[in-house]
Amino acid sequence: MDVVLEGFDTFIFDRVYSTVLPSTHYLAYKTLLNGAMNATMANLQAESTAYSNYNFEPASKYFSFQPSIWAYRSSLPRDDLVRQSLSLFLITCIFGAVVYFVFATLSYVFVFDKDTFKHPKYLKNQISMEIKQSCGAFPGMALLTVPFFLAEVRGYTKMYDRTEEGPGLWYNFAQFPLFLMFTDFFIYWIHRGLHHPSVYKQLHKPHHKWIMPTPYASHAFHPMDGFAQSIPYHVFPFIFPLQKFAYVCLFIFINIWTVMIHDGEYVADSPVINGAACHTMHHLYFNYNYGQFTTISDRIFGSYRKPNDELFRRESKMSKEEWSKQSKEMEVIVKEVEGEDDRTYLPEETKKLQ
């Protein structure tokens, strides 16, 4: 994340912080030079640099963004704790929202089966509610995530830059499956814990509002719920080495994967991969398939439910018989898990027109 922060500082934040919170030395010298006949921009740049305590050190040896003079003109230098916290909060919100809207929209346009709108458990105004809930969750999730990113940027994790700085050439490849296995295992238990009756209605029920989710439901969480399931991602580099750019790639992949398992396109008929079909079983029947990437923990700990074979055949996937069977079982489970079903489903008359 320090590489990302360096880029945002260079192209956006340096100028913003220097404008909003300029250095007193810079302001004084600017006033002095403005009154001098021979004042030059070179003088101003040299003096503002001289009065700054900030020394630029590239976040990566592979490439860096050379700072402009604006990097030295703020009363909050780049390495200030408050500035880094605020910047990371904004980056996490912006970056998360951009990835969400770009990939959820691409999935909705090119992948998502629009016949899902006709399902008896599709909600009235569902997409707008999914987007509203996601947008409302981003600031809270970002705020809770900032301490982890801050610790990473300030050098408290085992992240490394150059590949030769890692445990060995083999680890540059092994870190990817290791990360996925570690996070998948712990997310399984966090997710399963969120289904405990003592916390489910307060934290996880908002995400289970969507019985037949669209890609826009991928990030529609209660902020504490979304953050809780992200904790293993942030804990990993405190325990294991992780290359900086690998971390950024994995962060993007996680967000894309979260969209993919909500896209309703059931192509991963695999006993190991926790694809959209497996996750649909989770949204329909609640207490199964808690895994994020695989079904391994679900199989080991007895919570795996094989997706219905009908989901992998177009003619039966969208059949009224299959939908009726899903609805009846779902209604029984909802009563056990939630009590009264307080969802408002799309009226049958509207579905017939679509």
N, C-alpha and C positions, 0 to 999 in steps of 0.2 A: 504493500500500500504506500510505502515511501516514494516509489517511482511515480505512482499516480498523483500523490500529493505534490511532488516536485513539478509535474506538468501543469496541474491546476494553478499552483503558485505562479509559475512563469507567465502563463497566458491570461490568467484572470485575477487571482487573489492579490498579487503584489500591488497592482494598480489600485484595486479596491481598498485594501488596508491603508495604503499610502495616502489615498484621497480622504478616507473617512477618519483615520487616526494617524496623521502625519507626525513625524518626529519633531520635537521642539528645536533640536539643533538644525534640522533641515529648514524649518520655517524661519528661524532667525537668520540663517545664512542666506536664504532666498531673499529675504527683505533687504539685507545688506547689499547683496549683489544687484538687486533691482534698482538701487539708488546709485550704483557706480557706473561711470561712463564706459569702462572697459569690461563690463560683466560679460561672461561667455558661458555657454552651456557646459563646456569642458570644465570650467572652474566649479560650477555648481555640482556636476557629477563627481568630481574629485573630492570636494568637501563633504558631500552627503555620504560618500563611501567611507571617508576618514572618520566621520562621527558615528558610524554604525558599529555595533559589537558583533554583527552577524558575519560569519565566515562561511562561504559557500563550499559544501562538500557534495559531490554528485551522489545520488542515491544508488546508482549502478555504474559499474566500470564498462558496461557494454555500450551505453549511450547516456547522454544527459541533456538537459535543457539549460543552456547558459542563461543565468538570470540577467535581467535588464537592470537599469539604475533604480527602477521602482522597488526592487528587492531591499534597498538600503534606506528607504525614505519613511518607513512607518515606525511608530513607537512600539509596535508589536513585530519584532523580527520573526523570520520564518520558524525559528526553533523555539518560539515562545509557547509555553504549555497551553495557555488560553486560546491563542490563535490556532494552534494545531487541533485542539479539541473542536472549535467552531468549524474550521475548514473540513475536518474529517466528517463531522455531522452533515454538513452541506453536501459533500461528495457522496456520502453513503445514500442520502435521500435522492439526490439527482441521478446518480449512477443506477441505483436500484429501480427507480421509476422509469428511466430510459430503457433499461433491459426488459423490464416488465411490459411496457407498452409496445416496444418493437417486436419482441418475440411472441407475446400473447396475440398481438394483432396479426402477425404473419401466420401463426398457427390457426387463428380463427378464420382467416381468409382462405388459406390453402389446404388446411388439414381437417379442421373440425367439421364433423358431420352435422349439417343444419337440421336434419330430421330429428335430432335430439330435442328440438323445440316442441315436438309433438308428443314427447314422452309424458305420461300422466303425472310424473313427479318433477316436471320442469316448472320453475316458479314464475310468477308474474313479475315482470320487470327485472328478471334475474341478472342480466348482464350489467345493467346500470347499478344494481346493488353490489355486485361483485367488484366493479371498478371503484365505487364509492368506499367500500370497506377496505380495499387494498390501499387506496390513496390515504385513507385515515390511519392505516397501520404503519406506513413508511416512516413518518417522523418518530414514532415511539420505538420502533425496531432500531432505527438509526441511533437514537439517543442511547439505548442500552448497549449497542455494539461499539460505540466510540471508545470506551476504556480498552477494549481488546486491540483495536486499530492503533490507539495511542501507544500502548505498550510495544506493539510491533514496530511502529515508526521510531520510537525512542530506544530501540535495540534490546528489548527484554525477551525476545523470542530466539529460537534457533534457526531463523531464516538466514539464508546465505545468498550471495550474489553470483559470483563466478562458479561454474559447474565444478571446477577443480577444488573449490572450497568445501564441497560436500564430502560425505563419507567415502565416496568412490564413484567411478563412472557408472557402475551398476545401479547405484542409488538414484541417479538422475532419471532412470526408468521405473525403478521399484517404488519411488515415492507416490506415484499415481495410484496403483492398486492398494498400497498401504493406506493412503488417505481415504480412499473409498471404503475399504473394509472397516477401518477405525470409525469413521463417521457413521456408516450404515449401522454398525452394531449399537452405538450409543444413541443414535436417533431412534432406533427401534424401541429402546427402553424409555426414552423421554416421551416418545409418541404414545407408547402404551400407558405410561404414567398419566398422561393428559386425559386418558379415557377413564381414569379412576373416578368414581362418583363424587368424591370430595372436591375435585377441581374441574371436571368435565363441563358442567353448565356455566361456570364462570369464565373459563379460558378457551376450551376447545370447541364448544358448541357452535360459536359463530362460523367456524370453517365447515362444520357439518350441516350448516343451513342448506348447502348445495348438495342435493341428492344426486342430481345429474349435472355435474359441473361443466363449465366451459373453460377455455384456456384463461379467461380473466379471473377465474376462481383460484388460480395457482398461488397468489399472494394475499388472498382475502382471509386474513387471520386477525385474531386479537393480537395486539403488539407483543404481549408477553408470551403468547403461544408461538408466534413466528420466531421470536428471539430464542425461546427455550430450545426449539428444534435446530437452531443454528449454532448453539454453543459448541458442539463437537468440532465444527469447522474452525472455530477460533482457538480452541484448546490445543488442537493438533500441533501447531508450530511451537508451542511451549514445551512439548514433550519430544517431538521428532524434528529433525532437520527438514526444511522445505525451501526449495529455490524460489526466489521472489516472483519470477515471471510465471512459474508453475502455479503459484498461489493465485495470481490474478486470473490465469486461465481456468483454474478450478472454480474460482468464485463465479465466473461467468457461466461455466458449465452447469453448476448447481442450480443457478436461476433458470437456465434453459431447460434443464431436466424437470424442474418443478412445473414448468409450463407443459412439458410433453406428457407427464403422467395425468394431466387434466384435460387432454385434447380429445378424448373420446374415440381415438383411432386405435383399434385393438390389433396391432401388428405383432407385438412381442408375445407370441404363444410359447413362452419358455418357462421351464420349471425353476429357473434361477433368477431371471430378470424381473424386477418389479415394475412392469410397464403400466400403460394406461388401463389395461383390462384388470390387472390386479388391484390397482388403486380405485377403479370403479367399484369393485367388490367392497372396498373399504368404505366408500361413501354410501353405498346402498345398504350394507349390512353392519357397519360400524365397528364391530369387534374382531376384525380380521385384517391381515396384511398391513402391519404397521411399518414395515421396512421402507427405506427410501430408494435404494438402488437395487437391492436383491431381496429374494424371499428366504435367504438362508436362516436368519434369526427366527422368522416366522415358522419355518419348518422345524427348527430345533426346539423351540419353546411352545409349539402347539397352537399357533394362531394363524396358520396358513389356510387360505381357502382358495382352491383352484377356480379360476374364472370359468363361468359357464361356457361350454363348448359352443353354444349358440352365438356368443359374442363375436366369434371369428368367422361367421358366415353372414354375408350381407342380408340374405333373404330372411334369416331368423333373428339377426341382431336387432332389427327394427320391426319385428313382428308384434302384433297386439298380444299374442299368446305369451311371448317372452316378457313383454312389459307388464302384463297382468301378473305373471308369476313373481317378477321382481317386486312389484308394488305390494302385493299381499304379504310377502315375507318381510319387506322393509317396514310395513305398518306395524307388524307384530313386534319387531325389534325396537322401533321408535318408542313404543309404549313401555318397553322394559328399560330403555336407556334414558329417555327424556320425560316420559309420562305423556302429557298431552302434546300432540303435534301442532305447533303454532305457526307453521308455514302457510303461505298463501300461494296456491298453485295457479298456473295459467288456466283460464276457463276452457272447457272443451270446445266451445263455439269458436274461440279464437284460434285454437290449434287446427281446427278443420279448415280454416281459411288460409293457413300457411302452406 
